Amino acid sequence: QVQLAESGGGLVQVGDSLRLSCTTSGRTLNGYFMGWFRQAPGREREFVARINWNFGWTFYGDFVNGRFTVSRDSMKNTVYLQMNSLKPEDTANYYCAASLRATSEKSGYDYWGQGTQVTVSS
């Protein structure tokens, strides 16, 4: 089992930056891909980014356009999502997830956190 806990969400202004954290516990994350997803009210859960725990390979959703950066600190067992130049359309609940596959499909992730709310005000 892998336990995931997101933090760092909040209310920010357009153009601000925010860093989300996903603290992990339980089994080793060797071989896992750690993903970030987001879900706005009335919308499907959307892939944001993922990172390979062992090698740090990253992949991003099309809408990111260089504004977000995913990283991990293996010593702290934590995954981060740095979000810059935030827009109102980035408002959503952001989730951390873990998968043994390099996938952008939410169905491919086995473990999920509870989410952290990000609200971008104009």
BELMO-V669695 format. One record per backbone hydrogen bond with DSSP energy under -1.0 kcal/mol. CO is the residue of the C=O (numbers start at 1). NH is the residue of the N-H. E is the energy in kcal/mol with one decimal. If there is no record, write none. Layout:
co=CO nh=NH e=E
co=CO nh=NH e=E
//
This chain:
co=1 nh=27 e=-2.6
co=3 nh=25 e=-1.8
co=5 nh=23 e=-2.7
co=7 nh=21 e=-2.7
co=10 nh=119 e=-2.7
co=12 nh=121 e=-3.3
co=13 nh=16 e=-2.2
co=16 nh=86 e=-2.2
co=18 nh=83 e=-3.2
co=20 nh=81 e=-2.2
co=21 nh=7 e=-2.1
co=22 nh=79 e=-2.3
co=23 nh=5 e=-1.8
co=25 nh=3 e=-2.9
co=29 nh=32 e=-2.5
co=32 nh=53 e=-2.7
co=33 nh=99 e=-2.4
co=34 nh=51 e=-2.0
co=35 nh=97 e=-2.3
co=36 nh=48 e=-2.9
co=36 nh=49 e=-1.6
co=37 nh=95 e=-2.9
co=38 nh=46 e=-3.7
co=39 nh=93 e=-2.5
co=40 nh=43 e=-2.2
co=46 nh=38 e=-2.3
co=48 nh=61 e=-2.9
co=49 nh=36 e=-3.2
co=50 nh=59 e=-1.8
co=51 nh=34 e=-3.1
co=52 nh=56 e=-2.3
co=57 nh=52 e=-2.5
co=59 nh=50 e=-2.2
co=61 nh=64 e=-1.6
co=64 nh=67 e=-2.1
co=67 nh=84 e=-2.0
co=69 nh=82 e=-3.1
co=71 nh=80 e=-3.0
co=73 nh=78 e=-1.9
co=77 nh=24 e=-2.6
co=78 nh=73 e=-3.0
co=79 nh=22 e=-2.5
co=80 nh=71 e=-1.7
co=81 nh=20 e=-2.7
co=82 nh=69 e=-2.3
co=83 nh=18 e=-2.5
co=86 nh=15 e=-3.1
co=87 nh=90 e=-2.1
co=88 nh=91 e=-1.8
co=92 nh=118 e=-2.8
co=93 nh=39 e=-2.1
co=94 nh=116 e=-2.0
co=95 nh=37 e=-2.7
co=96 nh=113 e=-2.2
co=97 nh=35 e=-2.7
co=98 nh=110 e=-2.1
co=98 nh=111 e=-1.5
co=99 nh=33 e=-3.7
co=101 nh=103 e=-1.6
co=105 nh=108 e=-1.8
co=106 nh=109 e=-1.5
co=111 nh=98 e=-2.1
co=116 nh=94 e=-3.0
co=118 nh=92 e=-1.9
co=119 nh=12 e=-2.8
co=121 nh=14 e=-1.7
//
